């Protein structure tokens, strides 16, 4: 029996099993088996060389992936966001195309990837959907594009992404699993609540061939979150949902977190660019050489929460080895020109001078 057939058989069993307290443990174990089989199938697929082998490379400071059903206006949106000035080429992906473009916004270069239209059932392989959805995994942000006449597809697309291990707008569960050679599974909790039992945790680990481990749980997680914690193929991404063709959309009918736009007319496009920038959570840092002028043209782009030592590492290894102190101007300090050490956390638009040891 193939892995796909095994997964289907287990899914059918879950569907037929009535969910209650008595069956919760059994269903959790079945879900863990499915997750383990999917991870196994993914590893097997990569070993056969069927990965992202079509020559497309990640470029810029981040990658945003455009996801949606066919004919929702993703290509028009790509051209609008990139002002149609970027070089746009098609990269063959078997019978599919992935079209890239580059958004330059406030000193940050964001690569946009327009994926082929999804077909509902993509997570199960319909329309070469698994190949399309594997591209979402390389992104830093998922931009889901909807048609106002098919708003229901937003929920279905999110479920498709969830089916291939992509978790949107959530953080990984605060769980640590330390494998060992003996001693069985020992569970330690720092919270009182207990949505998932120790027995269920043991079953989930067993389904993943882990029989000896120290498990530390720091938040009240459920069975699905525990499965995610031990699965190797989970990706956590922020997302934005936009409803294109706003001229025919009833904004009052849109969910509060759905953004109406018009790729053709340019409605809300600047607002979308700003939202993309905020969701990616960048920190732009401008350099000021000792005795020189601040370079406001090309900032260093760092993840939010980066420290001065991270900035020094991006500049050159000498700035790390010979670091003496830094002078900082901006929102991260109490006063301009404040001396700071390597662990000082930077904020967006800070200006920094790094002073090195003379020797």
N, C-alpha and C positions, 0 to 999 in steps of 0.2 A: 504493500500500500504506500502510495506517495505521501510526502509531507502535506500537500494540499488536501488529499483525501482524508488524512488523519485529522487535520484541522476542521474540515467540514463535518466529519463524524462527531467530533467533540462539540462543535457549535450546535449541531442538531440535538445532542443530549442536553445541553444547557437550555435550549429552547423548549424542550419537552418537560424539563424539571421545574416544578412550581417553587418559586422562591419564598422561603420562610426561614425561621431560626434553625429548624432542624436540617434544612438542606443548604444553608449558607456555607458551611465548611466544605461540602462536596462541590458546590458551584465555584467556590474560590480556588479549589484544587484544579478543577477543569480549566478555569481561566488561566491559571499559571502554566498549565501544560500547553495551552494555545500560544501563550507568549513565548515559551521556550522553543516551540516548533517554528514559530515565525522567525525568531532570532537565528535558529539553525538554518532555515531556508535562505535567509539573507546572507549568512556567511558562505553557504554553498554557492550562491549566485555570484558573489564577489570572487570566489576562488576560480570560477569558470571564466572570469574576465568580463562579465557582463555588467560593468559598472558605468561610470561616467566617462567612457572612453571616446568621446567625440571631439576632443580638442578644446572644449570650452574651459577657460580659466577664470578664477575669481579675480576681480580687479577692483581698484578703488578702496575706500575705507570700510565699506559694508556692501552686502548684497540683499536686494529686495526682490522677492519672487512674486510675480503676478499670477494669481490662480483664479479660475472661473470656468463656467460652462462655455461651450462654443458660442460665438457671436454676441458677446456681452460688451465688446468694445475695448478689449485689452490692448490691442495693437495701436488703436487711436490714442489711448491713454499713455502708452509708452512714448509715442511720438510727441504728445503734448508735454509730458513731464521732462523730456530731454530736449524740448524745443526743436526736435527733428534735425539737430545740428551734429549729433554724435554719429559716428560711423556705425551703421546697423548692418549686421550680416546674419545669415541663417546658418545654423550649425546642424547638420543632419544627425538625427537621433533615430536610427533605423528608418521608420517611415514618418518620423516626427521632426519638427523644427523647434529649436529654442532660439529666440531672438533677443540679443542683448542691446542695451542702450546705457548711457551714462548721464546721471543727474548731478550737476554741480550746484550745490546750494550752501551758501554762507561758508565757503571755504572747505566744504566736505564733498568728496566725490562718492556718489552712491551708484553702484551697478544695479541696473534693473534687468530682470530676466522675464520675458514674456513667454510663458509656457503654452503648449497646445491646449485647446479646450478639454476640460475633464468631462468624462461621461460618468453619470452616477453608477456606482458599482466598480469604480476605478481601483479601490483598495483590494478588490477580489481579482483584478487583472483585466477588467473590461476595457477595450479600446487602448490597449497597451498602457493602462492607467498606472500600473506599478512603476513603470519607467518614468512616466511624467511626474508622479508624486515623489519619486526618489530625488528629483531636482529640488523640491521644497526643502529637503533636509540640508542642502548646502547653503540655504539662505540665512540671513540674520533677522529677517522680518517677512511675514507672509501678508501680501496685499490681496485680499479677496475681493473680486469685482463681480457685482451682481447686476442683473437686469431687473428693472422695477416690476416687470410682469411675472418674474419668477423669484420673488423674495424668499420663498420657502427653501430655495436651493442653498441659501447661506448656512442653515443648520445642517443640511445634508452634506455639504462640502466639508464642514468641520468634522462631521462624523467619519467621512472618508479619510481625512488626514489623521484622525485619532486611530483609525484602523491600521495604519502603517506606522504607528508609534510616535506620531507628532503631537505634542501637547501644546496647545495655544494658550497664551496669557496666563500661565501658571508657573510655579517654581517647582523644582525637583523636591520630592518629600525629604524631610530632614531625618534621614536614616543612614546609618553606616553599617556595612557588613564586612567584617574582617574574617576571612577564611582561615581555618587552622587544620592541623593534621589529625586531631583527636578531640575528644571531649563533647561531641554532639553539638547541638545548637543551644546557645545560652542567650536569652533575651533580657536586655536591660532597658528599662523605661525611665525617662525623666518627667513624664506626665502621668496623671492618674487615669485619664480616660482610656478606654480599651475597645475601640471599634473592631480591631482585629486581634484574635486570640493567639496565644503562644503556639497552640496546636496548628492553627492556620498558617502561621509564619513558618513553622517546620515543614508543612506540606508544600508551601510555595517554594522554599529553598530546595526541597527534595526534587521537585519537578525540574529544577534547574541544575540538578546533579551536585548540590551543595549539601553535605551531611554534617559538617563540622564548621561552626562559625560563631563568632561573637557578634550579636546584633544589638545596636544601640538606637533606640527610637526616641526622638526628641520632640515629637508632636503627635497629636491624635490622628492617626492615618487609618484609612479603610483598606479593604482587601485589594482593590485596584491600585491604590497608591503603593502598597507593599510590593505588588507584582512589578510596578514601574521601577521601584527602588532596586530590584535585583535583575531587571532586564537590561541588556547591553545596547539595545537599539532605540532608546527613547531620546527624542530631541525636543527641547523646550524653546518655543519661539513666541515673541510678541506678534500681534496681528492687528490689521486695520481692515474693516469691511466698508467698502464704498458701493453706493448704488449709482450706476452710470445712467445717462439719459435723464437727468433730473428734470428736464422740461416736460416729461410725460409722467413723472413720479408724483405721488401724493405724499409730501413730506410728513403730513400728520399721521400717515400709516406706517412710517418707518420706525423701527426700534431706535431707542435713544442713542445707541452706540453705532448706528449705521450712518455713514456720512454721504449725503447726496452730492453728486458732482455731474458735470457734463464735459466729457473729454473733447467733444466737438466744439462746444461753445466756450470752453475755458472756465466754466462756473466752478468756484471753490478749488481751483487747481493750486493756487498759491497757498491756500489754507491746508491743502493736502500735503504739499511739500513741507510745510512747517510741522505738521503732525508726524510725517515720516521721520523728520529730524529729531523730534522729541522722543518718539518711540525707540529710536536707535540709541538714545541716551549717550551722546558723545560728550567729550570734554575737549574743547579747543584750547591749546596753550600756545601763546606767542613768545618767541625768544627775544631777549634783549642782551646783546653782547656787552661785556664790561666796557663802559665808556662809549658805547655805540647807541644807535637808534633801534627801536623795536621794529622787528619784521612783522608787519601786519598783513603781508600778502600770503604767506604760506605757513599756517599754524601746524603744530603737531596735533594729530587726532588720536585721542586716547579714550578708552572706555571710562564712563563715569566712575568715580571712586579711585582713580589711579593716583599713585603717590609720586613724589619727586624722583624717587629711585627708578620708577617705571619710565619716566620721561628721559632720565639720563641714559637708561639702557637703550632707548630708541635712537638716541643721538649717536653715541659711540661708546664702546666698552671703556675707553679712557675716562669718560665722564663718571663712570661708576667706580673704577679703581682709584682715581685721584680726586674723588669728590671731597670738597671741604665744607661748603655750605651753599645754600641758594638764597637769593633775594627774590621776594615775590610781591607783585602788585595785583590787587583784585579782590574778589569776594571771599577768598579762602583765608585771608589774613585780617588781623585787627587794624593794621596800619600799612600804608604803602611802603614798599622797600623792606618789609620785615624779613629778618634772617630766619631761615627754616632748615630743618634737617631732612634726611632722605625719606623719612616716613610721613612727611607732611602730605595731607590729602589735598589735591588740587581741585579747583572748580572751573567751570566753563569760562573762557575768555581771560583766564589768569595770564599775567606776563611774568616771565621767569628769567633770571640771570643765574647761571650756575658757575660757581667759583671753584676752581680746581687747585690742588696742591701744586706748588711750583716744581717739586721734584717728581 
